[in-house]
Amino acid sequence: MEETRTRYGCIVNEQGRECSMCGEFKLWRYFCKDKTKANGYKCSCKDCEKIRRNRKTADPKRIELFNNTERKYLCGDVREDGMVFLTYSIRYSPTKNFEKWATKEVYDQYIINRRNFRKKRKARYLEIEKKHKRGDVRSDGMIFWVYDQNYEATNFEKWLTEDEFHIWKSNEANRLYLKKSLGKFGGKDETSHEIIGLNDHDLSCYIESLFEDGMTWKNRGSWEGKWNPKKPKWHLDHIIPLDAANTLEETKRLWHYTNLRPMWGNENLAKSNKHCKKELAAYFKERKAAMGK
């Protein structure tokens, strides 16, 4: 029985083929017919076609597994057998870590197609009328955040619920504050997520778990703001203040999420930059051990 491989490395023979999405070898009866294909069948099986058409039909366990998959390859990485990495997608096999590999020729065409798509999308983005400002409230209560090319499906507009708006606003403030504090020592090479140790969503969940009575995302205040007892606001406090750091690496370590907590503004202002040198040395020692350095 003759057996061949497609340009994506999938095995094909007279009985069936490997699905291009899940990677499992299945008989032809598990594939939908497609007259445009050389063998008369689609490249992906019927089950995977359902997932491709509507992600909501995917198994929740599969979605959770995909979200927790370690991403160790970047687009363009080359494997020992010459195959080139394209992307991670829930459409592909969990047994293969949701990885999509292809030949060098397919990769080159993939890059060309992606560049052309982005070029056309940018042209459409530049043509739209930008009539909203951040904070504008829609009739359904949604709040405008930003115009962005990644939101073409919604006319390039990103709208958030009231809670989401204040969380996103808080996360943006964190990144700006982090950038400013590291700028004194020359800036950073890593992303904010790598320095803090959590992505935006996980960080907001962590901070929210430490909220005291009366704290909400709506009443977060600026660390430079003045205290108003009539309208109490909380600050994102560094347990060991940033002023204790003398180098770029020390400042990065003080930005780790384990050194962050919500604190009422009056308490934070009273605390100022006071810290214990022994606690500072112990914290740096702990972080150094955790990072394996």
N, C-alpha and C positions, 0 to 999 in steps of 0.2 A: 504494500500500500504506500503510494507516494505521499511524502510529508514535506511541506514547505513552511517557511516563516514569512510573515508580513514585514513591512518596513518598521513596524512597532515591536517586532520580535514575537508575535503571537503564532503559535503552531496551527496549521490548517491541513486537514486531510479529507478523505472521501466521507468519513463518518461525521465529522464535525470540526470544531475549531475552538481555540481559546478565546473567550470573550475579551474584547479590547478594554473593557471597564473593570470587571471583577477578576479577570485573569484565569477563571476556571474553564477547563475543557468541557464542552457540552456538545451533545448531538445536535444535528441541524434542526430537529423539530423544536428545539428551545430558542430558535432565532426567527425573527420575522423576515418574511420574504422582501427582497428589494431588487427590482429588475436592473437598477443602475449599477449593481455590483457584479463583478466578474463571475462569482460563484452563485449569484442569485439570492444571497441572504445578507442581512445587516451584520455589521462587525460586532455589535453588542447584543447580548441575550435579551429576552423579553423582560426579565426582572429588572435588569439594569436600565432598560429603556424607560421603564416607569419612573425610576429614580431620576433619570436625566430630564424627563419632562416635568417632573414636580418633586422637588427635594422633600416636601412635606410627607411624601409617601415612604421615605426612607425609615428603616428601623431606628427607633430612638437610641438603641444600644450602639448601632453603627455610627450614628451622629456623634454620640459621646466618645466613642473610640477614636473617631476622626479628629475631634477637637483636642484630644489628649495625646495625639501622635507626635512624637519628637520629629521636628523638621531639621534634619541634618544635612540636606543637600540644597544647593542653590541652582537656579536655572542656568544651564550651560556646563554643569559639572559632568565630567566624562568618567564612565565606568571602565573597568579593566577590559571588558569585551568590546569597547568602542561605542557603546550606547550612551546617548547624551540625555541628561535629566531635563524634563520640561517643567513639571509642576506637581503639586499635591492636590488631590481632589477626592471628594467623597464618592465620586463615581467609580473610582478604581478599587482594586482588590485590597481588603483589610490585611490579608495574608502577605501582601507586598507593601505594607505600610502606606497605602493610598498613593504610591509613587507612579508617575508616568514617565517612561523612558522611550526614546526613539532613535533612529539612525541620525547620523550627522546631516544628511540631506534633508530629512524631515525637520530637524531642529533649525536649520538655516531658513527654511521656508516659513517655519513657525515664527521666527523673529521678524522676518519681512512682513508677514501678515499682521503681527501685533503692532509693528511700527505704523503700518498703513491705517490700521483701525484707530490708533491713538491720534494720528494726524487728522483723520476725518472727524473724530469726536471733538478734538480741540477746535476745529473750524466751526462745528455746530455750536460749541460752547461760547465762542466769541460772538456769535450772531444773536444770542438770546438777550432780551431786555432784563437787566438786573434792577428790579424795582423794590426789592425787600432789603431791610436792614436787620442786623442781628438784634433779636429781642422782639421783633414784630409778632403780634399774636393773631392767629387765624381765627375764623369764626367757630371752628371746632375745638379751639383751645390749644392747638399745637403752636409751638414757638419756633420762629425761624432762627437757624444757626448760621448757615453759610451756603454760598454757591460753590460747587465743586464738580470737576469733570467726572468724578466717580459716581455721580448720582444722576446719570442721564435718564434713567427710567422715570424720575420725578422732575423732569425739566431742569436737571442739574441743581435742584434745591434740596437742602437737608433740613427737615422739620423734626422737632423733638417734643416729647411731652414736657410738662413743667418740671417734673422731677429730673428727667434726663437732661434738660437744659442746664439746671443748676449743677448737676454732677459733671457734665462736660465742661462747664465754665470753671469748676473747681480744678479739674484735671489740667486744663490749659494754664491756670494760674500756677499750678505745681511745676509744670515744665518751664514756664518763664522764670520763676523764682530759682529753679535749679540751674538754668542756663546763666542767670545773673551771678549766682554765688560761685559757680565754677569759672566764670569769665575772669575773675580776679587772679586766677592761677593759670590762665591760658586756654580755658575751654575744655571740651570733651570730645573724645572720638567715639565712645559708645552711645547707644540710644539711651533715652531717659529710663525706659523700661528695664534695660540691663543694669543700670546704676541703682535704681530703686529696688529691683528684685521682683517686681510685679507689674503686670500690664495695667492699663487704666481701670478696667472693670474690676479686677481682683483687688487693686489698691482701694477703690471706692468701697468695696464690700468690707475690706479690712478696717478702714477708718470708721465706717458706719457701725461696725460691731463694737467700737469703743465709744460710741456716742453716749453722753450723759443726758439726763432728762432735760428736755427743752431744745436739744440740738437737732437741727435738720439741715439739709443741703441748702435750704433757702436762706438760712441765717449765718452762713460762713462769712467772715469778715476778712479784710486785707490785713496782713501782718503789720502793715504800716499805719493802719487805721487807729483812730482814737476810740476810747471806750465810752459808750453811751448806755447807762444803766436802764434807760427806758426801752432801748432796742438792743438787748445783749446779742453779741455775735461771738462765734468761736473762731479760733485761729488754728492752722495746722502747725503744731509745735514740734520742734526738734528737742527730744528729751535731753540730749547733750547738744547745746547750741552750736551753730555753725562757726561762731567766733572762736571756738576752741580749736579749730583746725588750722594748721600752719602750711599744709601742702595740698596739692590737687587730690592725691590719693586719700588723704584724711577727710577732705570735704566730701568726696564720693561716698566714703564709708558712713559718714554721718547722714547721708541721704538715703541709706538703706531703710526699707519700710519698718524694720524693727526699732528704729530710732524716731519714728513718727507717731503722733497721737493728736486727737482733737483736744483743745483746751480753751476754756472761756477766755476772751480777750483780756479782761482785767487781770486774771491770774498770769497770763502769758507776758503781759507788759510788766507786771511786778517781778516776775522771774528774770526777765531781761536775759543777759548772757552769762548768768551765774552757773558755775558747774564745779564738780569735784574732780580734781586731777586724777585721783585713784580710780574713780568710776570711768573717766575718760580712757585711762590706760587699760583697764579691764575690758572695756567695750572694744577698743581697737584690737586687743589680743584675741577676743572672741570672734570678731569679724575676720581677722587674719586666718584663724584656724578653720572657720567655715568656708573660706575661699580657697583653702589649701595652699596659702602663700606664707 
